[in-house]
Amino acid sequence: MKKNFMFKINGASIVSDRYELLALPTGKKLINTINAHSYNMAQKDDFFAEALNNGDALIPDGISILKAYKWKHWKNAPKERIAGADLFNIEMERLNNNGGKCFFLGSSETVLSLIRKRAAIEYPNIKVVTYSPPYKPEFDDDENRNMIEAVNRENPDLLWIGMTAPKQEKWAYQHWNELNINCHCGTIGAVFDFYAGTVKRAPIWWQQHGLEWLYRLIMEPRRMWKRYIIGNAMFLWNILGEK
């Protein structure tokens, strides 16, 4: 019989705030993010739901997640939104203070080149290593092996995976036991582009007022309208169905 791993917010082990994130133990930890878009996808994709349910930490990257707890009066609500970019800043600052190696897996060589240049200035104590996988929906066995071997060869102190959701979460979860690392690994998608400067992140005011999604919709209406207009309505419908 097929096992159903449908993701539910109520009861999920979502990180409450930045203090809890900072207190996350060292060692091999898989950190994922959850927002309305990824929540909707996890209702239809069992393996994605399984990946989210079985990571070591799940951060509330989306004001919709906080509002869902409030609407439904659920206990253990997260205290604040923690965007993927916030996770990135926290982890990079910590590594820079101690010194070490960071591996970026994903995106194009153009984006990765911009990341290397910026990180060299902002995080001088971090050695940045990058790998750009083929741009395709699924990787074959050789491509997966090459990526795993590249990470293992470098043995980084921090690993970022940026392939967009749900591809990045599923890839990390599927190959987790093959990655011989002893560090935090974050699946942060769009943060690669934000940090490279190829996609502009919403100004601080929009972020603080839970309107980053609206800013992205305004900036990229053709690409984002389904995700934020249809997707937000679908999120409300799905949340109403949760107990």
CYANA upper distance limits for C-alpha pairs under 8 A (distance plus 0.5 A):
  4 ASN  CA     46 ASP  CA      6.67
  5 PHE  CA     46 ASP  CA      5.69
  5 PHE  CA     47 PHE  CA      7.69
  5 PHE  CA     49 ALA  CA      5.99
  5 PHE  CA     50 GLU  CA      5.77
  5 PHE  CA     53 ASN  CA      8.40
  6 MET  CA     42 ALA  CA      6.96
  6 MET  CA     43 GLN  CA      6.00
  6 MET  CA     44 LYS  CA      8.14
  6 MET  CA     45 ASP  CA      8.18
  6 MET  CA     46 ASP  CA      6.47
  6 MET  CA     49 ALA  CA      5.97
  6 MET  CA     50 GLU  CA      7.98
  7 PHE  CA     39 TYR  CA      7.67
  7 PHE  CA     42 ALA  CA      6.29
  7 PHE  CA     43 GLN  CA      6.69
  7 PHE  CA     49 ALA  CA      5.43
  7 PHE  CA     50 GLU  CA      7.98
  7 PHE  CA     52 LEU  CA      7.95
  7 PHE  CA     53 ASN  CA      7.36
  8 LYS  CA     12 ALA  CA      7.08
  8 LYS  CA    242 GLU  CA      7.70
  9 ILE  CA     65 ILE  CA      8.40
 10 ASN  CA     69 TYR  CA      8.20
 10 ASN  CA     74 TRP  CA      7.27
 10 ASN  CA    242 GLU  CA      8.05
 10 ASN  CA    243 LYS  CA      8.04
 12 ALA  CA     53 ASN  CA      7.79
 13 SER  CA     57 ALA  CA      7.63
 13 SER  CA     58 LEU  CA      7.21
 14 ILE  CA     57 ALA  CA      7.24
 14 ILE  CA     58 LEU  CA      5.43
 14 ILE  CA     59 ILE  CA      6.21
 14 ILE  CA     60 PRO  CA      7.23
 14 ILE  CA     78 PRO  CA      7.34
 15 VAL  CA     20 GLU  CA      6.89
 15 VAL  CA     21 LEU  CA      7.07
 15 VAL  CA     57 ALA  CA      7.05
 15 VAL  CA     58 LEU  CA      6.38
 15 VAL  CA     59 ILE  CA      5.65
 15 VAL  CA     60 PRO  CA      7.52
 15 VAL  CA     78 PRO  CA      7.01
 16 SER  CA     20 GLU  CA      6.88
 16 SER  CA     21 LEU  CA      8.48
 16 SER  CA     59 ILE  CA      8.28
 16 SER  CA     76 ASN  CA      8.40
 16 SER  CA     77 ALA  CA      7.50
 16 SER  CA     78 PRO  CA      4.49
 16 SER  CA     79 LYS  CA      5.83
 16 SER  CA     80 GLU  CA      7.26
 17 ASP  CA     21 LEU  CA      7.03
 17 ASP  CA     78 PRO  CA      6.99
 17 ASP  CA     79 LYS  CA      6.18
 17 ASP  CA     80 GLU  CA      6.10
 17 ASP  CA     81 ARG  CA      7.96
 17 ASP  CA     82 ILE  CA      7.61
 18 ARG  CA     22 LEU  CA      6.57
 18 ARG  CA     82 ILE  CA      7.68
 19 TYR  CA     23 ALA  CA      6.73
 20 GLU  CA     24 LEU  CA      6.96
 22 LEU  CA     90 ILE  CA      8.20
 26 THR  CA    183 CYS  CA      7.13
 26 THR  CA    184 HIS  CA      7.60
 27 GLY  CA    182 ASN  CA      5.22
 27 GLY  CA    183 CYS  CA      5.14
 27 GLY  CA    184 HIS  CA      6.90
 28 LYS  CA    181 ILE  CA      6.87
 28 LYS  CA    182 ASN  CA      4.88
 28 LYS  CA    183 CYS  CA      4.93
 28 LYS  CA    184 HIS  CA      5.93
 28 LYS  CA    185 CYS  CA      7.87
 29 LYS  CA     55 GLY  CA      8.18
 29 LYS  CA     56 ASP  CA      6.09
 29 LYS  CA     57 ALA  CA      8.13
 29 LYS  CA    182 ASN  CA      8.44
 29 LYS  CA    183 CYS  CA      6.89
 29 LYS  CA    184 HIS  CA      5.20
 29 LYS  CA    185 CYS  CA      6.55
 30 LEU  CA     55 GLY  CA      5.82
 30 LEU  CA     56 ASP  CA      5.62
 30 LEU  CA     57 ALA  CA      7.02
 30 LEU  CA    184 HIS  CA      6.65
 30 LEU  CA    185 CYS  CA      5.50
 30 LEU  CA    186 GLY  CA      6.67
 31 ILE  CA     55 GLY  CA      6.80
 31 ILE  CA     56 ASP  CA      6.42
 31 ILE  CA     57 ALA  CA      5.25
 31 ILE  CA     58 LEU  CA      6.38
 31 ILE  CA     59 ILE  CA      8.01
 31 ILE  CA    184 HIS  CA      7.70
 31 ILE  CA    185 CYS  CA      6.47
 31 ILE  CA    186 GLY  CA      5.25
 31 ILE  CA    187 THR  CA      7.08
 32 ASN  CA     52 LEU  CA      7.33
 32 ASN  CA     55 GLY  CA      7.31
 32 ASN  CA     57 ALA  CA      6.78
 32 ASN  CA     58 LEU  CA      5.43
 32 ASN  CA     59 ILE  CA      6.91
 32 ASN  CA    169 GLU  CA      7.47
 32 ASN  CA    186 GLY  CA      6.54
 32 ASN  CA    187 THR  CA      5.97
 32 ASN  CA    188 ILE  CA      7.94
 33 THR  CA     58 LEU  CA      5.78
 33 THR  CA     59 ILE  CA      5.26
 33 THR  CA     60 PRO  CA      6.60
 33 THR  CA     61 ASP  CA      6.15
 33 THR  CA     83 ALA  CA      8.32
 33 THR  CA     84 GLY  CA      7.27
 33 THR  CA    187 THR  CA      7.75
 33 THR  CA    188 ILE  CA      7.85
 34 ILE  CA     38 SER  CA      6.37
 34 ILE  CA     39 TYR  CA      6.93
 34 ILE  CA     58 LEU  CA      7.15
 34 ILE  CA     59 ILE  CA      6.69
 34 ILE  CA     60 PRO  CA      5.84
 34 ILE  CA     61 ASP  CA      5.92
 34 ILE  CA     62 GLY  CA      7.51
 34 ILE  CA     65 ILE  CA      8.16
 35 ASN  CA     39 TYR  CA      6.48
 35 ASN  CA     60 PRO  CA      6.94
 35 ASN  CA     61 ASP  CA      5.76
 35 ASN  CA     62 GLY  CA      5.10
 35 ASN  CA     63 ILE  CA      8.16
 35 ASN  CA     64 SER  CA      7.24
 35 ASN  CA     65 ILE  CA      6.63
 36 ALA  CA     40 ASN  CA      6.67
 36 ALA  CA     62 GLY  CA      7.27
 36 ALA  CA     64 SER  CA      6.61
 36 ALA  CA     65 ILE  CA      7.30
 36 ALA  CA    231 GLY  CA      7.83
 36 ALA  CA    232 ASN  CA      7.18
 36 ALA  CA    235 PHE  CA      6.36
 37 HIS  CA     41 MET  CA      6.89
 37 HIS  CA    227 ARG  CA      7.13
 37 HIS  CA    228 TYR  CA      8.43
 37 HIS  CA    231 GLY  CA      6.87
 37 HIS  CA    232 ASN  CA      8.19
 37 HIS  CA    235 PHE  CA      8.13
 38 SER  CA     42 ALA  CA      6.61
 38 SER  CA    165 ALA  CA      7.32
 38 SER  CA    166 PRO  CA      7.59
 39 TYR  CA     43 GLN  CA      7.14
 39 TYR  CA    235 PHE  CA      7.92
 40 ASN  CA     44 LYS  CA      7.77
 40 ASN  CA    231 GLY  CA      7.85
 40 ASN  CA    234 MET  CA      7.60
 40 ASN  CA    235 PHE  CA      6.55
 40 ASN  CA    238 ASN  CA      7.98
 41 MET  CA     45 ASP  CA      6.63
 41 MET  CA     48 PHE  CA      8.23
 41 MET  CA    166 PRO  CA      8.14
 42 ALA  CA     46 ASP  CA      7.10
 42 ALA  CA     48 PHE  CA      6.08
 42 ALA  CA     49 ALA  CA      5.24
 43 GLN  CA     49 ALA  CA      7.66
 45 ASP  CA     49 ALA  CA      6.78
 46 ASP  CA     50 GLU  CA      6.61
 47 PHE  CA     51 ALA  CA      6.65
 47 PHE  CA    170 LYS  CA      7.48
 48 PHE  CA     52 LEU  CA      6.81
 48 PHE  CA    166 PRO  CA      6.80
 48 PHE  CA    169 GLU  CA      7.51
 48 PHE  CA    170 LYS  CA      6.30
 49 ALA  CA     53 ASN  CA      6.58
 50 GLU  CA     54 ASN  CA      6.57
 51 ALA  CA     55 GLY  CA      6.70
 51 ALA  CA    169 GLU  CA      6.90
 51 ALA  CA    170 LYS  CA      6.53
 51 ALA  CA    173 TYR  CA      6.17
 52 LEU  CA     58 LEU  CA      7.80
 52 LEU  CA    169 GLU  CA      7.91
 55 GLY  CA    173 TYR  CA      8.16
 59 ILE  CA     81 ARG  CA      8.39
 59 ILE  CA     82 ILE  CA      6.61
 59 ILE  CA     83 ALA  CA      8.02
 59 ILE  CA     84 GLY  CA      8.49
 60 PRO  CA     65 ILE  CA      6.72
 60 PRO  CA     66 LEU  CA      7.84
 60 PRO  CA     78 PRO  CA      7.85
 60 PRO  CA     80 GLU  CA      8.26
 60 PRO  CA     81 ARG  CA      5.94
 60 PRO  CA     82 ILE  CA      6.03
 60 PRO  CA     83 ALA  CA      7.42
 61 ASP  CA     65 ILE  CA      8.15
 61 ASP  CA     81 ARG  CA      6.39
 61 ASP  CA     82 ILE  CA      5.75
 61 ASP  CA     83 ALA  CA      4.82
 61 ASP  CA     84 GLY  CA      6.76
 62 GLY  CA     66 LEU  CA      7.91
 62 GLY  CA     81 ARG  CA      6.80
 62 GLY  CA     82 ILE  CA      8.15
 62 GLY  CA     83 ALA  CA      7.43
 62 GLY  CA    210 GLY  CA      8.26
 63 ILE  CA     67 LYS  CA      6.81
 63 ILE  CA     81 ARG  CA      6.67
 63 ILE  CA    210 GLY  CA      5.97
 64 SER  CA     68 ALA  CA      6.52
 65 ILE  CA     69 TYR  CA      7.21
 66 LEU  CA     70 LYS  CA      7.09
 66 LEU  CA     77 ALA  CA      7.44
 66 LEU  CA     78 PRO  CA      6.87
 66 LEU  CA     79 LYS  CA      8.21
 66 LEU  CA     80 GLU  CA      7.79
 66 LEU  CA     81 ARG  CA      7.55
 67 LYS  CA     71 TRP  CA      6.54
 68 ALA  CA     72 LYS  CA      6.63
 68 ALA  CA    239 ILE  CA      7.46
 69 TYR  CA     73 HIS  CA      6.23
 69 TYR  CA     74 TRP  CA      5.64
 69 TYR  CA     75 LYS  CA      8.02
 69 TYR  CA     77 ALA  CA      6.23
 70 LYS  CA     74 TRP  CA      7.30
 70 LYS  CA     77 ALA  CA      8.12
 82 ILE  CA     86 ASP  CA      6.42
 82 ILE  CA     87 LEU  CA      7.47
 83 ALA  CA     87 LEU  CA      7.02
 84 GLY  CA     88 PHE  CA      6.70
 84 GLY  CA    188 ILE  CA      5.96
 84 GLY  CA    191 VAL  CA      7.03
 85 ALA  CA     89 ASN  CA      6.73
 85 ALA  CA    188 ILE  CA      8.13
 85 ALA  CA    191 VAL  CA      6.22
 86 ASP  CA     90 ILE  CA      6.68
 87 LEU  CA     91 GLU  CA      6.64
 88 PHE  CA     92 MET  CA      6.46
 88 PHE  CA    188 ILE  CA      8.42
 88 PHE  CA    191 VAL  CA      8.26
 89 ASN  CA     93 GLU  CA      6.45
 90 ILE  CA     94 ARG  CA      6.75
 91 GLU  CA     95 LEU  CA      6.67
 91 GLU  CA    158 LEU  CA      8.39
 92 MET  CA     96 ASN  CA      6.45
 92 MET  CA    123 TYR  CA      7.96
 93 GLU  CA     97 ASN  CA      6.71
 93 GLU  CA    123 TYR  CA      8.02
 94 ARG  CA     98 ASN  CA      7.11
 95 LEU  CA     99 GLY  CA      6.04
 95 LEU  CA    100 GLY  CA      6.71
 95 LEU  CA    125 ASN  CA      8.44
 95 LEU  CA    126 ILE  CA      7.46
 95 LEU  CA    157 ASP  CA      8.18
 95 LEU  CA    158 LEU  CA      8.22
 96 ASN  CA    100 GLY  CA      7.54
 96 ASN  CA    123 TYR  CA      6.15
 96 ASN  CA    124 PRO  CA      7.62
 96 ASN  CA    125 ASN  CA      5.58
 96 ASN  CA    126 ILE  CA      6.05
 97 ASN  CA    125 ASN  CA      7.82
 98 ASN  CA    125 ASN  CA      8.19
 99 GLY  CA    125 ASN  CA      5.32
 99 GLY  CA    126 ILE  CA      6.03
100 GLY  CA    125 ASN  CA      7.22
100 GLY  CA    126 ILE  CA      5.62
100 GLY  CA    127 LYS  CA      6.72
100 GLY  CA    156 PRO  CA      8.10
100 GLY  CA    157 ASP  CA      6.44
101 LYS  CA    126 ILE  CA      5.93
101 LYS  CA    127 LYS  CA      5.10
101 LYS  CA    128 VAL  CA      6.45
101 LYS  CA    129 VAL  CA      7.87
101 LYS  CA    156 PRO  CA      5.53
101 LYS  CA    157 ASP  CA      5.69
101 LYS  CA    158 LEU  CA      7.12
102 CYS  CA    126 ILE  CA      7.10
102 CYS  CA    127 LYS  CA      6.65
102 CYS  CA    128 VAL  CA      5.50
102 CYS  CA    129 VAL  CA      6.67
102 CYS  CA    156 PRO  CA      5.94
102 CYS  CA    157 ASP  CA      6.32
102 CYS  CA    158 LEU  CA      5.23
102 CYS  CA    159 LEU  CA      6.35
102 CYS  CA    160 TRP  CA      8.20
103 PHE  CA    128 VAL  CA      6.49
103 PHE  CA    129 VAL  CA      5.27
103 PHE  CA    130 THR  CA      6.07
103 PHE  CA    131 TYR  CA      8.36
103 PHE  CA    151 VAL  CA      7.71
103 PHE  CA    154 GLU  CA      8.43
103 PHE  CA    156 PRO  CA      6.49
103 PHE  CA    157 ASP  CA      8.50
103 PHE  CA    158 LEU  CA      6.81
103 PHE  CA    159 LEU  CA      5.37
103 PHE  CA    160 TRP  CA      6.67
104 PHE  CA    112 LEU  CA      8.18
104 PHE  CA    128 VAL  CA      8.02
104 PHE  CA    129 VAL  CA      6.80
104 PHE  CA    130 THR  CA      5.17
104 PHE  CA    131 TYR  CA      6.87
104 PHE  CA    159 LEU  CA      6.70
104 PHE  CA    160 TRP  CA      5.42
104 PHE  CA    161 ILE  CA      6.66
104 PHE  CA    162 GLY  CA      8.06
105 LEU  CA    130 THR  CA      6.44
105 LEU  CA    131 TYR  CA      5.52
105 LEU  CA    132 SER  CA      6.79
105 LEU  CA    133 PRO  CA      7.94
105 LEU  CA    147 MET  CA      8.41
105 LEU  CA    159 LEU  CA      8.07
105 LEU  CA    160 TRP  CA      6.59
105 LEU  CA    161 ILE  CA      5.36
105 LEU  CA    162 GLY  CA      6.74
106 GLY  CA    130 THR  CA      8.47
106 GLY  CA    131 TYR  CA      6.80
106 GLY  CA    132 SER  CA      5.56
106 GLY  CA    133 PRO  CA      6.35
106 GLY  CA    161 ILE  CA      6.38
106 GLY  CA    162 GLY  CA      5.26
106 GLY  CA    163 MET  CA      5.89
107 SER  CA    111 VAL  CA      7.01
107 SER  CA    112 LEU  CA      7.37
107 SER  CA    132 SER  CA      6.20
107 SER  CA    133 PRO  CA      7.68
107 SER  CA    135 TYR  CA      8.47
107 SER  CA    162 GLY  CA      6.77
107 SER  CA    163 MET  CA      6.85
107 SER  CA    192 PHE  CA      7.78
108 SER  CA    112 LEU  CA      6.72
108 SER  CA    132 SER  CA      6.02
108 SER  CA    133 PRO  CA      8.23
108 SER  CA    135 TYR  CA      8.50
109 GLU  CA    113 SER  CA      6.41
109 GLU  CA    131 TYR  CA      8.34
109 GLU  CA    132 SER  CA      6.30
110 THR  CA    114 LEU  CA      7.04
111 VAL  CA    115 ILE  CA      6.80
111 VAL  CA    192 PHE  CA      7.73
111 VAL  CA    193 ASP  CA      7.12
111 VAL  CA    196 ALA  CA      6.27
111 VAL  CA    198 THR  CA      7.68
112 LEU  CA    116 ARG  CA      6.69
112 LEU  CA    130 THR  CA      7.04
112 LEU  CA    131 TYR  CA      8.43
112 LEU  CA    132 SER  CA      8.08
112 LEU  CA    192 PHE  CA      8.29
112 LEU  CA    196 ALA  CA      7.84
113 SER  CA    117 LYS  CA      6.86
114 LEU  CA    118 ARG  CA      6.73
114 LEU  CA    196 ALA  CA      5.58
114 LEU  CA    197 GLY  CA      8.28
115 ILE  CA    119 ALA  CA      6.40
115 ILE  CA    192 PHE  CA      7.97
115 ILE  CA    195 TYR  CA      6.98
115 ILE  CA    196 ALA  CA      5.43
116 ARG  CA    120 ALA  CA      6.55
116 ARG  CA    128 VAL  CA      6.81
116 ARG  CA    129 VAL  CA      8.45
117 LYS  CA    121 ILE  CA      7.41
118 ARG  CA    122 GLU  CA      6.78
118 ARG  CA    196 ALA  CA      7.88
119 ALA  CA    123 TYR  CA      5.64
119 ALA  CA    124 PRO  CA      7.58
119 ALA  CA    126 ILE  CA      8.32
119 ALA  CA    128 VAL  CA      8.01
120 ALA  CA    124 PRO  CA      5.63
120 ALA  CA    126 ILE  CA      8.01
120 ALA  CA    127 LYS  CA      8.43
120 ALA  CA    128 VAL  CA      8.33
129 VAL  CA    154 GLU  CA      8.49
131 TYR  CA    147 MET  CA      8.06
131 TYR  CA    150 ALA  CA      8.20
133 PRO  CA    143 GLU  CA      8.07
133 PRO  CA    147 MET  CA      7.81
134 PRO  CA    139 PHE  CA      8.15
134 PRO  CA    143 GLU  CA      8.41
139 PHE  CA    143 GLU  CA      6.21
139 PHE  CA    144 ASN  CA      6.62
140 ASP  CA    144 ASN  CA      6.76
141 ASP  CA    145 ARG  CA      6.59
142 ASP  CA    146 ASN  CA      6.61
143 GLU  CA    147 MET  CA      6.83
144 ASN  CA    148 ILE  CA      6.72
145 ARG  CA    149 GLU  CA      6.49
146 ASN  CA    150 ALA  CA      6.55
147 MET  CA    151 VAL  CA      6.87
148 ILE  CA    152 ASN  CA      6.65
148 ILE  CA    175 HIS  CA      8.35
148 ILE  CA    178 GLU  CA      7.51
148 ILE  CA    179 LEU  CA      6.63
149 GLU  CA    153 ARG  CA      6.33
150 ALA  CA    154 GLU  CA      6.99
151 VAL  CA    155 ASN  CA      6.60
151 VAL  CA    156 PRO  CA      7.67
151 VAL  CA    179 LEU  CA      7.68
152 ASN  CA    156 PRO  CA      8.37
152 ASN  CA    179 LEU  CA      6.72
152 ASN  CA    180 ASN  CA      6.04
152 ASN  CA    181 ILE  CA      7.14
155 ASN  CA    180 ASN  CA      7.78
155 ASN  CA    181 ILE  CA      6.28
155 ASN  CA    182 ASN  CA      8.40
156 PRO  CA    181 ILE  CA      7.45
156 PRO  CA    183 CYS  CA      7.71
157 ASP  CA    181 ILE  CA      8.46
157 ASP  CA    182 ASN  CA      7.67
157 ASP  CA    183 CYS  CA      5.78
157 ASP  CA    184 HIS  CA      7.94
158 LEU  CA    183 CYS  CA      5.96
158 LEU  CA    184 HIS  CA      5.97
158 LEU  CA    185 CYS  CA      6.66
159 LEU  CA    183 CYS  CA      7.67
159 LEU  CA    184 HIS  CA      6.87
159 LEU  CA    185 CYS  CA      5.08
159 LEU  CA    186 GLY  CA      6.96
160 TRP  CA    185 CYS  CA      6.18
160 TRP  CA    186 GLY  CA      5.53
160 TRP  CA    187 THR  CA      6.53
160 TRP  CA    188 ILE  CA      7.38
161 ILE  CA    168 GLN  CA      6.81
161 ILE  CA    172 ALA  CA      8.29
161 ILE  CA    185 CYS  CA      7.88
161 ILE  CA    186 GLY  CA      6.71
161 ILE  CA    187 THR  CA      5.28
161 ILE  CA    188 ILE  CA      6.79
161 ILE  CA    189 GLY  CA      7.50
162 GLY  CA    168 GLN  CA      6.72
162 GLY  CA    187 THR  CA      6.47
162 GLY  CA    188 ILE  CA      5.99
162 GLY  CA    189 GLY  CA      4.59
162 GLY  CA    190 ALA  CA      7.52
162 GLY  CA    191 VAL  CA      8.12
162 GLY  CA    192 PHE  CA      6.93
163 MET  CA    167 LYS  CA      6.57
163 MET  CA    168 GLN  CA      5.36
163 MET  CA    189 GLY  CA      6.06
164 THR  CA    168 GLN  CA      6.25
164 THR  CA    188 ILE  CA      8.10
164 THR  CA    189 GLY  CA      4.96
164 THR  CA    190 ALA  CA      7.31
165 ALA  CA    169 GLU  CA      6.96
165 ALA  CA    189 GLY  CA      7.26
166 PRO  CA    170 LYS  CA      6.60
167 LYS  CA    171 TRP  CA      6.49
168 GLN  CA    172 ALA  CA      6.66
168 GLN  CA    187 THR  CA      6.60
168 GLN  CA    189 GLY  CA      7.90
169 GLU  CA    173 TYR  CA      6.61
169 GLU  CA    187 THR  CA      6.67
170 LYS  CA    174 GLN  CA      6.38
171 TRP  CA    175 HIS  CA      6.65
172 ALA  CA    176 TRP  CA      6.00
172 ALA  CA    187 THR  CA      8.40
175 HIS  CA    179 LEU  CA      6.99
188 ILE  CA    192 PHE  CA      7.87
190 ALA  CA    194 PHE  CA      6.78
191 VAL  CA    195 TYR  CA      6.38
192 PHE  CA    196 ALA  CA      6.61
193 ASP  CA    197 GLY  CA      6.42
193 ASP  CA    198 THR  CA      5.72
193 ASP  CA    199 VAL  CA      5.81
194 PHE  CA    198 THR  CA      6.94
194 PHE  CA    199 VAL  CA      5.72
194 PHE  CA    200 LYS  CA      6.42
194 PHE  CA    201 ARG  CA      6.42
201 ARG  CA    212 GLU  CA      8.45
201 ARG  CA    216 ARG  CA      8.34
202 ALA  CA    206 TRP  CA      6.55
202 ALA  CA    207 GLN  CA      6.91
202 ALA  CA    212 GLU  CA      6.08
202 ALA  CA    215 TYR  CA      6.41
202 ALA  CA    216 ARG  CA      7.62
203 PRO  CA    207 GLN  CA      7.01
204 ILE  CA    208 GLN  CA      6.57
205 TRP  CA    209 HIS  CA      6.77
206 TRP  CA    210 GLY  CA      6.81
206 TRP  CA    211 LEU  CA      5.35
206 TRP  CA    212 GLU  CA      5.87
206 TRP  CA    215 TYR  CA      7.70
207 GLN  CA    211 LEU  CA      6.32
207 GLN  CA    212 GLU  CA      5.58
211 LEU  CA    215 TYR  CA      6.94
212 GLU  CA    216 ARG  CA      6.86
213 TRP  CA    217 LEU  CA      6.73
213 TRP  CA    228 TYR  CA      7.60
214 LEU  CA    218 ILE  CA      6.66
214 LEU  CA    228 TYR  CA      8.39
215 TYR  CA    219 MET  CA      6.65
216 ARG  CA    220 GLU  CA      6.40
216 ARG  CA    221 PRO  CA      8.18
216 ARG  CA    224 MET  CA      7.70
217 LEU  CA    221 PRO  CA      5.39
217 LEU  CA    224 MET  CA      5.87
217 LEU  CA    225 TRP  CA      6.75
217 LEU  CA    228 TYR  CA      7.52
220 GLU  CA    224 MET  CA      6.35
221 PRO  CA    225 TRP  CA      5.82
224 MET  CA    228 TYR  CA      6.66
225 TRP  CA    229 ILE  CA      5.98
225 TRP  CA    230 ILE  CA      7.77
226 LYS  CA    230 ILE  CA      5.54
226 LYS  CA    231 GLY  CA      6.62
227 ARG  CA    231 GLY  CA      5.13
227 ARG  CA    232 ASN  CA      7.69
228 TYR  CA    232 ASN  CA      5.78
229 ILE  CA    233 ALA  CA      6.98
230 ILE  CA    234 MET  CA      6.69
231 GLY  CA    235 PHE  CA      6.58
232 ASN  CA    236 LEU  CA      6.87
233 ALA  CA    237 TRP  CA      6.89
234 MET  CA    238 ASN  CA      6.61
235 PHE  CA    239 ILE  CA      6.54
236 LEU  CA    240 LEU  CA      6.66
237 TRP  CA    241 GLY  CA      7.13
238 ASN  CA    242 GLU  CA      7.28
